[in-house]
Structure formats: C-alpha cells, structure tokens
Amino acid sequence: MNHLHTALWGVLPYLAFTLLVAGTAWRYRYDRFGFTTRSSQLHEHRLLSIGGPLFHAGLLFVLAGHVVGLVVPKSLTERMHVPEWLYHLNALAVGGTAGLATVAGLAILVHRRLRSPAVRAATSRSDLAVYPVLAAVLVCGLAATATTLEAHPYDYREGVAVWFRSLFTLDPDVAAMAHAPFVYQLHALLAMALFTLWPFSRLVHAFTAPVAYLARPYIVYRHRGSGTRPAPQHRRIG
C-alpha cells in the first residue's frame, strides 16, 4: 500500500475520531447551554412536523443497518444459516427505504430553512457547512446500496466491514479499504468529514438525552380571568 492509502485508511479515521471526542468535550465545557438543536419550532411547525420525524426515524434505521453490516461479521450470519441472497435483499429493501426516507426528510428540513425567513435568519455558519456534507453522505450511501443490484455486486462485508472492525484493534487493514469501490471510499471519507464537523454544529444534540425531564416537577398554571376559575392544570415543561 502506498502512503496515500495509509494516510486515508490508517491515520485519518483516528484523527476524525479524536476531533469528534475532543470537540464534543470542548463544546460541553465551554458551550453547555448551546448543546442543543436550537429548535425553531415556534417559527414554523407544519413542515417541521413532517420532515423532522421522517429524517430522524429514517436515520435510526440507517444507523442500525450500518451497525449490522459493519460490526456483525459474515461468518456469524453464515453460522446462523442466513442465505446470502436474503441478507442482501434485506439490506437493499430496509436500507434503501430508510435512506430514501432520511434524504426526503432532510430535503424538507432544508427547504423549510430556506423558505421561512425566521428560520433562515436562525441558520448558523456551522449549519451551512454541515448540511451539504450530511446530504452528500446520505446520497453516497444510497448509491453504494444501489450497487447491490449489479450482476456481481461488491461484498462490503469482506472489505469495508473488515477494515472498520480492524480500526478497533488499532491495526487497520488498509488494503481491505484500498481495494473497495470508489463509492464506498467516498462514503467513508464524507462520513469522517461529517464526524469532524459534528461537535461544532446542531448535530451535537444527538449526544444529549432528556433524562432530567423524568424527575422535573410539575408547574401549576392558574387562570387570571374573571368568573369561575377552573381547577389548576398541571403540565410538565420540556
């Protein structure tokens, strides 16, 4: 392997991971109150109610498919007597549907951000950088999924997945990734670029969970109008 391959598939992944972890820690330390998606629901709700769930639900299935495809070795599915054609058909059907849903949801959200003046005004520079990269990652992933329809498709479980798992042993299999088709290489490079931008964008809210909400006390709302006062209503704020 030449030095370029070593740099791309043996060094760059660790640099991206380091920036992801260090950037997230820095963001939490110095911008804890900005550790949020910066919701713009008050500015526009209709498109958000469509694009938001579509994007997030699709993305969850996409991530689950990546975990199964990259982490679960081919030998395990063979021991479970899962036919190769069934595995790839499931990856194409579920992964393709989830990918299309995620792209459609992102398209709606971007359209909403460009269409609504108030939402557009709340768009940060980091958003302008991360949205194109996120869109490119998703489209490239769909293109890679579509290659399974070829007569002799590339088996990423014997190449890309081997390289991915080798990163955790600190002994990256550079050759496994260097011989992968270009669309898979581009997808991996774009994903690493996205991870480096992640801590400095609204995507960082994916690392938060509203755990405190479960123990947050109720707030009592009282009616100030004339006449008979209704009973106090208890609502939990989010």
Secondary structure in CASP SS format (residue, H / E / C, confidence):
PFRMAT SS
TARGET T0000
AUTHOR 0000-0000-0000
METHOD secondary structure of the structure
MODEL  1
M C 1.00
N C 1.00
H H 1.00
L H 1.00
H H 1.00
T H 1.00
A H 1.00
L H 1.00
W H 1.00
G H 1.00
V H 1.00
L H 1.00
P H 1.00
Y H 1.00
L H 1.00
A H 1.00
F H 1.00
T H 1.00
L H 1.00
L H 1.00
V H 1.00
A H 1.00
G H 1.00
T H 1.00
A H 1.00
W H 1.00
R H 1.00
Y H 1.00
R H 1.00
Y H 1.00
D C 1.00
R H 1.00
F H 1.00
G H 1.00
F C 1.00
T C 1.00
T C 1.00
R C 1.00
S C 1.00
S C 1.00
Q C 1.00
L C 1.00
H C 1.00
E C 1.00
H C 1.00
R H 1.00
L H 1.00
L H 1.00
S H 1.00
I H 1.00
G H 1.00
G H 1.00
P H 1.00
L H 1.00
F H 1.00
H H 1.00
A H 1.00
G H 1.00
L H 1.00
L H 1.00
F H 1.00
V H 1.00
L H 1.00
A H 1.00
G H 1.00
H H 1.00
V H 1.00
V H 1.00
G H 1.00
L H 1.00
V H 1.00
V C 1.00
P C 1.00
K H 1.00
S H 1.00
L H 1.00
T H 1.00
E H 1.00
R H 1.00
M C 1.00
H C 1.00
V C 1.00
P C 1.00
E H 1.00
W H 1.00
L H 1.00
Y H 1.00
H H 1.00
L H 1.00
N H 1.00
A H 1.00
L H 1.00
A H 1.00
V H 1.00
G H 1.00
G H 1.00
T H 1.00
A H 1.00
G H 1.00
L H 1.00
A H 1.00
T H 1.00
V H 1.00
A H 1.00
G H 1.00
L H 1.00
A H 1.00
I H 1.00
L H 1.00
V H 1.00
H H 1.00
R H 1.00
R H 1.00
L H 1.00
R H 1.00
S C 1.00
P H 1.00
A H 1.00
V H 1.00
R H 1.00
A H 1.00
A C 1.00
T C 1.00
S C 1.00
R H 1.00
S H 1.00
D H 1.00
L H 1.00
A H 1.00
V H 1.00
Y H 1.00
P H 1.00
V H 1.00
L H 1.00
A H 1.00
A H 1.00
V H 1.00
L H 1.00
V H 1.00
C H 1.00
G H 1.00
L H 1.00
A H 1.00
A H 1.00
T H 1.00
A H 1.00
T H 1.00
T H 1.00
L H 1.00
E C 1.00
A C 1.00
H C 1.00
P C 1.00
Y C 1.00
D C 1.00
Y H 1.00
R H 1.00
E H 1.00
G C 1.00
V H 1.00
A H 1.00
V H 1.00
W H 1.00
F H 1.00
R H 1.00
S H 1.00
L H 1.00
F C 1.00
T C 1.00
L C 1.00
D C 1.00
P C 1.00
D C 1.00
V H 1.00
A H 1.00
A H 1.00
M H 1.00
A H 1.00
H C 1.00
A C 1.00
P C 1.00
F H 1.00
V H 1.00
Y H 1.00
Q H 1.00
L H 1.00
H H 1.00
A H 1.00
L H 1.00
L H 1.00
A H 1.00
M H 1.00
A H 1.00
L H 1.00
F H 1.00
T H 1.00
L H 1.00
W H 1.00
P H 1.00
F H 1.00
S C 1.00
R H 1.00
L H 1.00
V H 1.00
H H 1.00
A H 1.00
F H 1.00
T C 1.00
A C 1.00
P C 1.00
V C 1.00
A H 1.00
Y H 1.00
L H 1.00
A H 1.00
R C 1.00
P C 1.00
Y C 1.00
I E 1.00
V E 1.00
Y E 1.00
R C 1.00
H C 1.00
R C 1.00
G C 1.00
S C 1.00
G C 1.00
T C 1.00
R C 1.00
P C 1.00
A C 1.00
P C 1.00
Q E 1.00
H E 1.00
R E 1.00
R C 1.00
I C 1.00
G C 1.00
END
